[in-house]
Amino acid sequence: MADYQSKLEQFSKIGTQVVALSVDSEEDAQKTAQRNKLAFPVLYELDAREMVATIGTYISEKKLYLHATGFVLRPDKTIELAAYSNGPISRITAEDAIAMIRLLRRNS
Protein backbone atom coordinates (compact mmCIF):
# COMPACT_ATOMS: atom_id res chain seq x y z
CA MET A 1 0.00 0.00 0.00
CA ALA A 2 2.92 2.31 0.65
CA ASP A 3 3.92 1.89 -3.01
CA TYR A 4 0.52 3.17 -4.12
CA GLN A 5 0.61 6.00 -1.60
CA SER A 6 3.98 7.13 -2.96
CA LYS A 7 2.45 7.36 -6.47
CA LEU A 8 -0.91 8.77 -5.42
CA GLU A 9 -0.26 12.12 -7.10
CA GLN A 10 0.45 10.34 -10.39
CA PHE A 11 -2.81 8.40 -10.08
CA SER A 12 -4.64 11.66 -9.42
CA LYS A 13 -3.07 13.30 -12.49
CA ILE A 14 -4.45 10.53 -14.69
CA GLY A 15 -7.87 10.72 -13.04
CA THR A 16 -7.64 7.38 -11.29
CA GLN A 17 -8.78 6.45 -7.80
CA VAL A 18 -6.90 4.02 -5.56
CA VAL A 19 -8.90 1.96 -3.05
CA ALA A 20 -7.74 -0.81 -0.69
CA LEU A 21 -9.92 -3.63 0.62
CA SER A 22 -9.26 -5.32 3.94
CA VAL A 23 -10.72 -7.97 6.19
CA ASP A 24 -9.05 -6.24 9.15
CA SER A 25 -11.08 -4.63 11.91
CA GLU A 26 -11.64 -0.89 11.70
CA GLU A 27 -8.98 -0.35 14.36
CA ASP A 28 -6.34 -2.47 12.59
CA ALA A 29 -7.15 -0.92 9.19
CA GLN A 30 -6.78 2.56 10.69
CA LYS A 31 -3.43 1.59 12.22
CA THR A 32 -2.22 0.37 8.82
CA ALA A 33 -3.47 3.52 7.13
CA GLN A 34 -1.79 5.73 9.73
CA ARG A 35 1.47 3.74 9.69
CA ASN A 36 1.66 4.04 5.89
CA LYS A 37 0.21 7.59 5.83
CA LEU A 38 -2.45 6.47 3.37
CA ALA A 39 -4.55 9.20 1.80
CA PHE A 40 -6.80 6.83 -0.16
CA PRO A 41 -9.81 4.88 1.14
CA VAL A 42 -9.26 1.61 2.96
CA LEU A 43 -12.45 -0.43 3.18
CA TYR A 44 -12.36 -2.70 6.23
CA GLU A 45 -14.18 -5.54 7.97
CA LEU A 46 -14.94 -7.28 4.71
CA ASP A 47 -15.92 -10.93 5.00
CA ALA A 48 -12.93 -13.02 3.90
CA ARG A 49 -14.95 -15.93 2.51
CA GLU A 50 -17.30 -13.58 0.68
CA MET A 51 -14.27 -11.92 -0.94
CA VAL A 52 -13.04 -15.34 -2.07
CA ALA A 53 -16.41 -15.98 -3.69
CA THR A 54 -16.65 -12.47 -5.15
CA ILE A 55 -13.16 -11.75 -6.47
CA GLY A 56 -11.51 -15.16 -6.30
CA THR A 57 -8.66 -14.14 -4.02
CA TYR A 58 -6.50 -16.59 -2.10
CA ILE A 59 -7.20 -16.92 1.60
CA SER A 60 -5.11 -18.01 4.57
CA GLU A 61 -7.29 -20.12 6.81
CA LYS A 62 -4.85 -20.09 9.77
CA LYS A 63 -5.19 -16.39 10.60
CA LEU A 64 -8.05 -15.75 8.16
CA TYR A 65 -6.63 -13.09 5.90
CA LEU A 66 -6.61 -12.47 2.17
CA HIS A 67 -3.47 -12.66 0.10
CA ALA A 68 -2.70 -9.61 -2.00
CA THR A 69 -4.99 -9.27 -5.00
CA GLY A 70 -4.83 -6.32 -7.35
CA PHE A 71 -7.03 -5.04 -10.14
CA VAL A 72 -6.97 -2.30 -12.73
CA LEU A 73 -10.52 -1.54 -13.79
CA ARG A 74 -11.68 -0.07 -17.08
CA PRO A 75 -13.94 3.01 -16.99
CA ASP A 76 -16.95 0.68 -17.31
CA LYS A 77 -15.73 -1.05 -14.09
CA THR A 78 -14.85 -4.34 -15.78
CA ILE A 79 -11.46 -5.86 -15.05
CA GLU A 80 -8.60 -5.02 -17.42
CA LEU A 81 -5.77 -6.47 -15.34
CA ALA A 82 -5.76 -8.78 -12.32
CA ALA A 83 -2.99 -10.27 -10.19
CA TYR A 84 -3.72 -12.96 -7.64
CA SER A 85 -0.93 -13.64 -5.18
CA ASN A 86 -0.60 -16.48 -2.73
CA GLY A 87 2.63 -15.09 -1.30
CA PRO A 88 4.79 -11.98 -1.16
CA ILE A 89 5.35 -11.73 -4.95
CA SER A 90 3.16 -11.41 -8.06
CA ARG A 91 1.59 -8.08 -7.20
CA ILE A 92 0.68 -5.18 -9.46
CA THR A 93 3.09 -2.39 -8.63
CA ALA A 94 1.87 1.19 -8.68
CA GLU A 95 4.11 1.91 -11.69
CA ASP A 96 2.66 -1.08 -13.59
CA ALA A 97 -0.89 0.03 -12.80
CA ILE A 98 -0.14 3.56 -14.03
CA ALA A 99 1.47 2.20 -17.20
CA MET A 100 -1.55 -0.04 -17.88
CA ILE A 101 -3.99 2.83 -17.36
CA ARG A 102 -2.02 5.06 -19.74
CA LEU A 103 -1.92 2.26 -22.32
CA LEU A 104 -5.68 1.76 -22.05
CA ARG A 105 -6.29 5.44 -22.59
CA ARG A 106 -4.01 5.59 -25.63
CA ASN A 107 -5.78 2.61 -27.17
CA SER A 108 -9.33 3.75 -26.51
N, C-alpha and C positions, 0 to 999 in steps of 0.2 A: 504494500500500500504506500510505503514511503516513496517508491519509484514513481508512482502515479502522482503523488503530491508534489514531487519535485518538478513534474512536467505539467502541472495543472494550468499554468498560464498558457502553455502551448495548446492544450485542449480547448481552453476558452477561446483562443484566437481562431480556432477552426470551428467554433460553434458546437462543441461536443461536451456532453456532461459525463462525468465520472461518478459512479455509484458503487458502493461495496455492500455485499450481503453477508450476514453473519448469523450463526446460530448462538452466539454468545449472549449472555444476559445484557441488559441495558448498561449496568455498571461496568462489566468487562469491556463491552464495545466502546463505552466512553473513555475508559482507561487507554485502550488501544488508540483511539482517535486523538486523545491528548498527547500520548507518548510520541506519536508520529506527526503531531501537529496537522491533522487532516482537516482540510477545509471543504471536503466534499461529503455528501450524505453517506452515513453508514447505517443500513437497515439492520436491526438486531432482533433477537429472539425468534428467528425463523425456525420452523420445524425441520430438523435434519432429514427425516425420512420423507417428508413432503418435498423437500428440495431434490432428493434423489429421484423421486417420481416425476418431478416437474422439469428439471434441467439435466438429469442424468449424471450428476456429479458423483465422485467417489466419496465414500464415508468411512470413517474409522469408528468401529463399534466399541472399542475399548473405552475411549474418552468421549465418544459421540461428538465428533466434529467433522466438518466437510474438508476435503482436500481442495486446494486451489483450483478454481475453474474460472476461466475468463472468456468474455464474449465481446465482439465488436458487432454492434447492431446497425443495420441499414436504417435510413430515415423512416421506412415503413415498419420498423421494429422487428423485422425478421433477422435471423442470424446470418452474418456474412463470414465471421471467423469465430471458431471456438477452440479452446485448449482445455483438455481435461487432464489434470495431474493427479497421480496417486503417490506423489513424493515431492521433494523440494525442487525438481526441475520441470521442464515442459510448461512454462507459464508464458503468457503474452506480456512482453515488456511494454512499458509505456511508449517507448520509441517505436516498437513494432505496431502498436495500435494506432499511433499517429500516422505512420507510413501507410497503413492499410486504409485509414480514413481518407487520406489525401489521394491515394490511388483510386478509391471508389468515386471520389468527387471528380477526378479527371476523366474517368471513364463513363460518367453518367450524363 
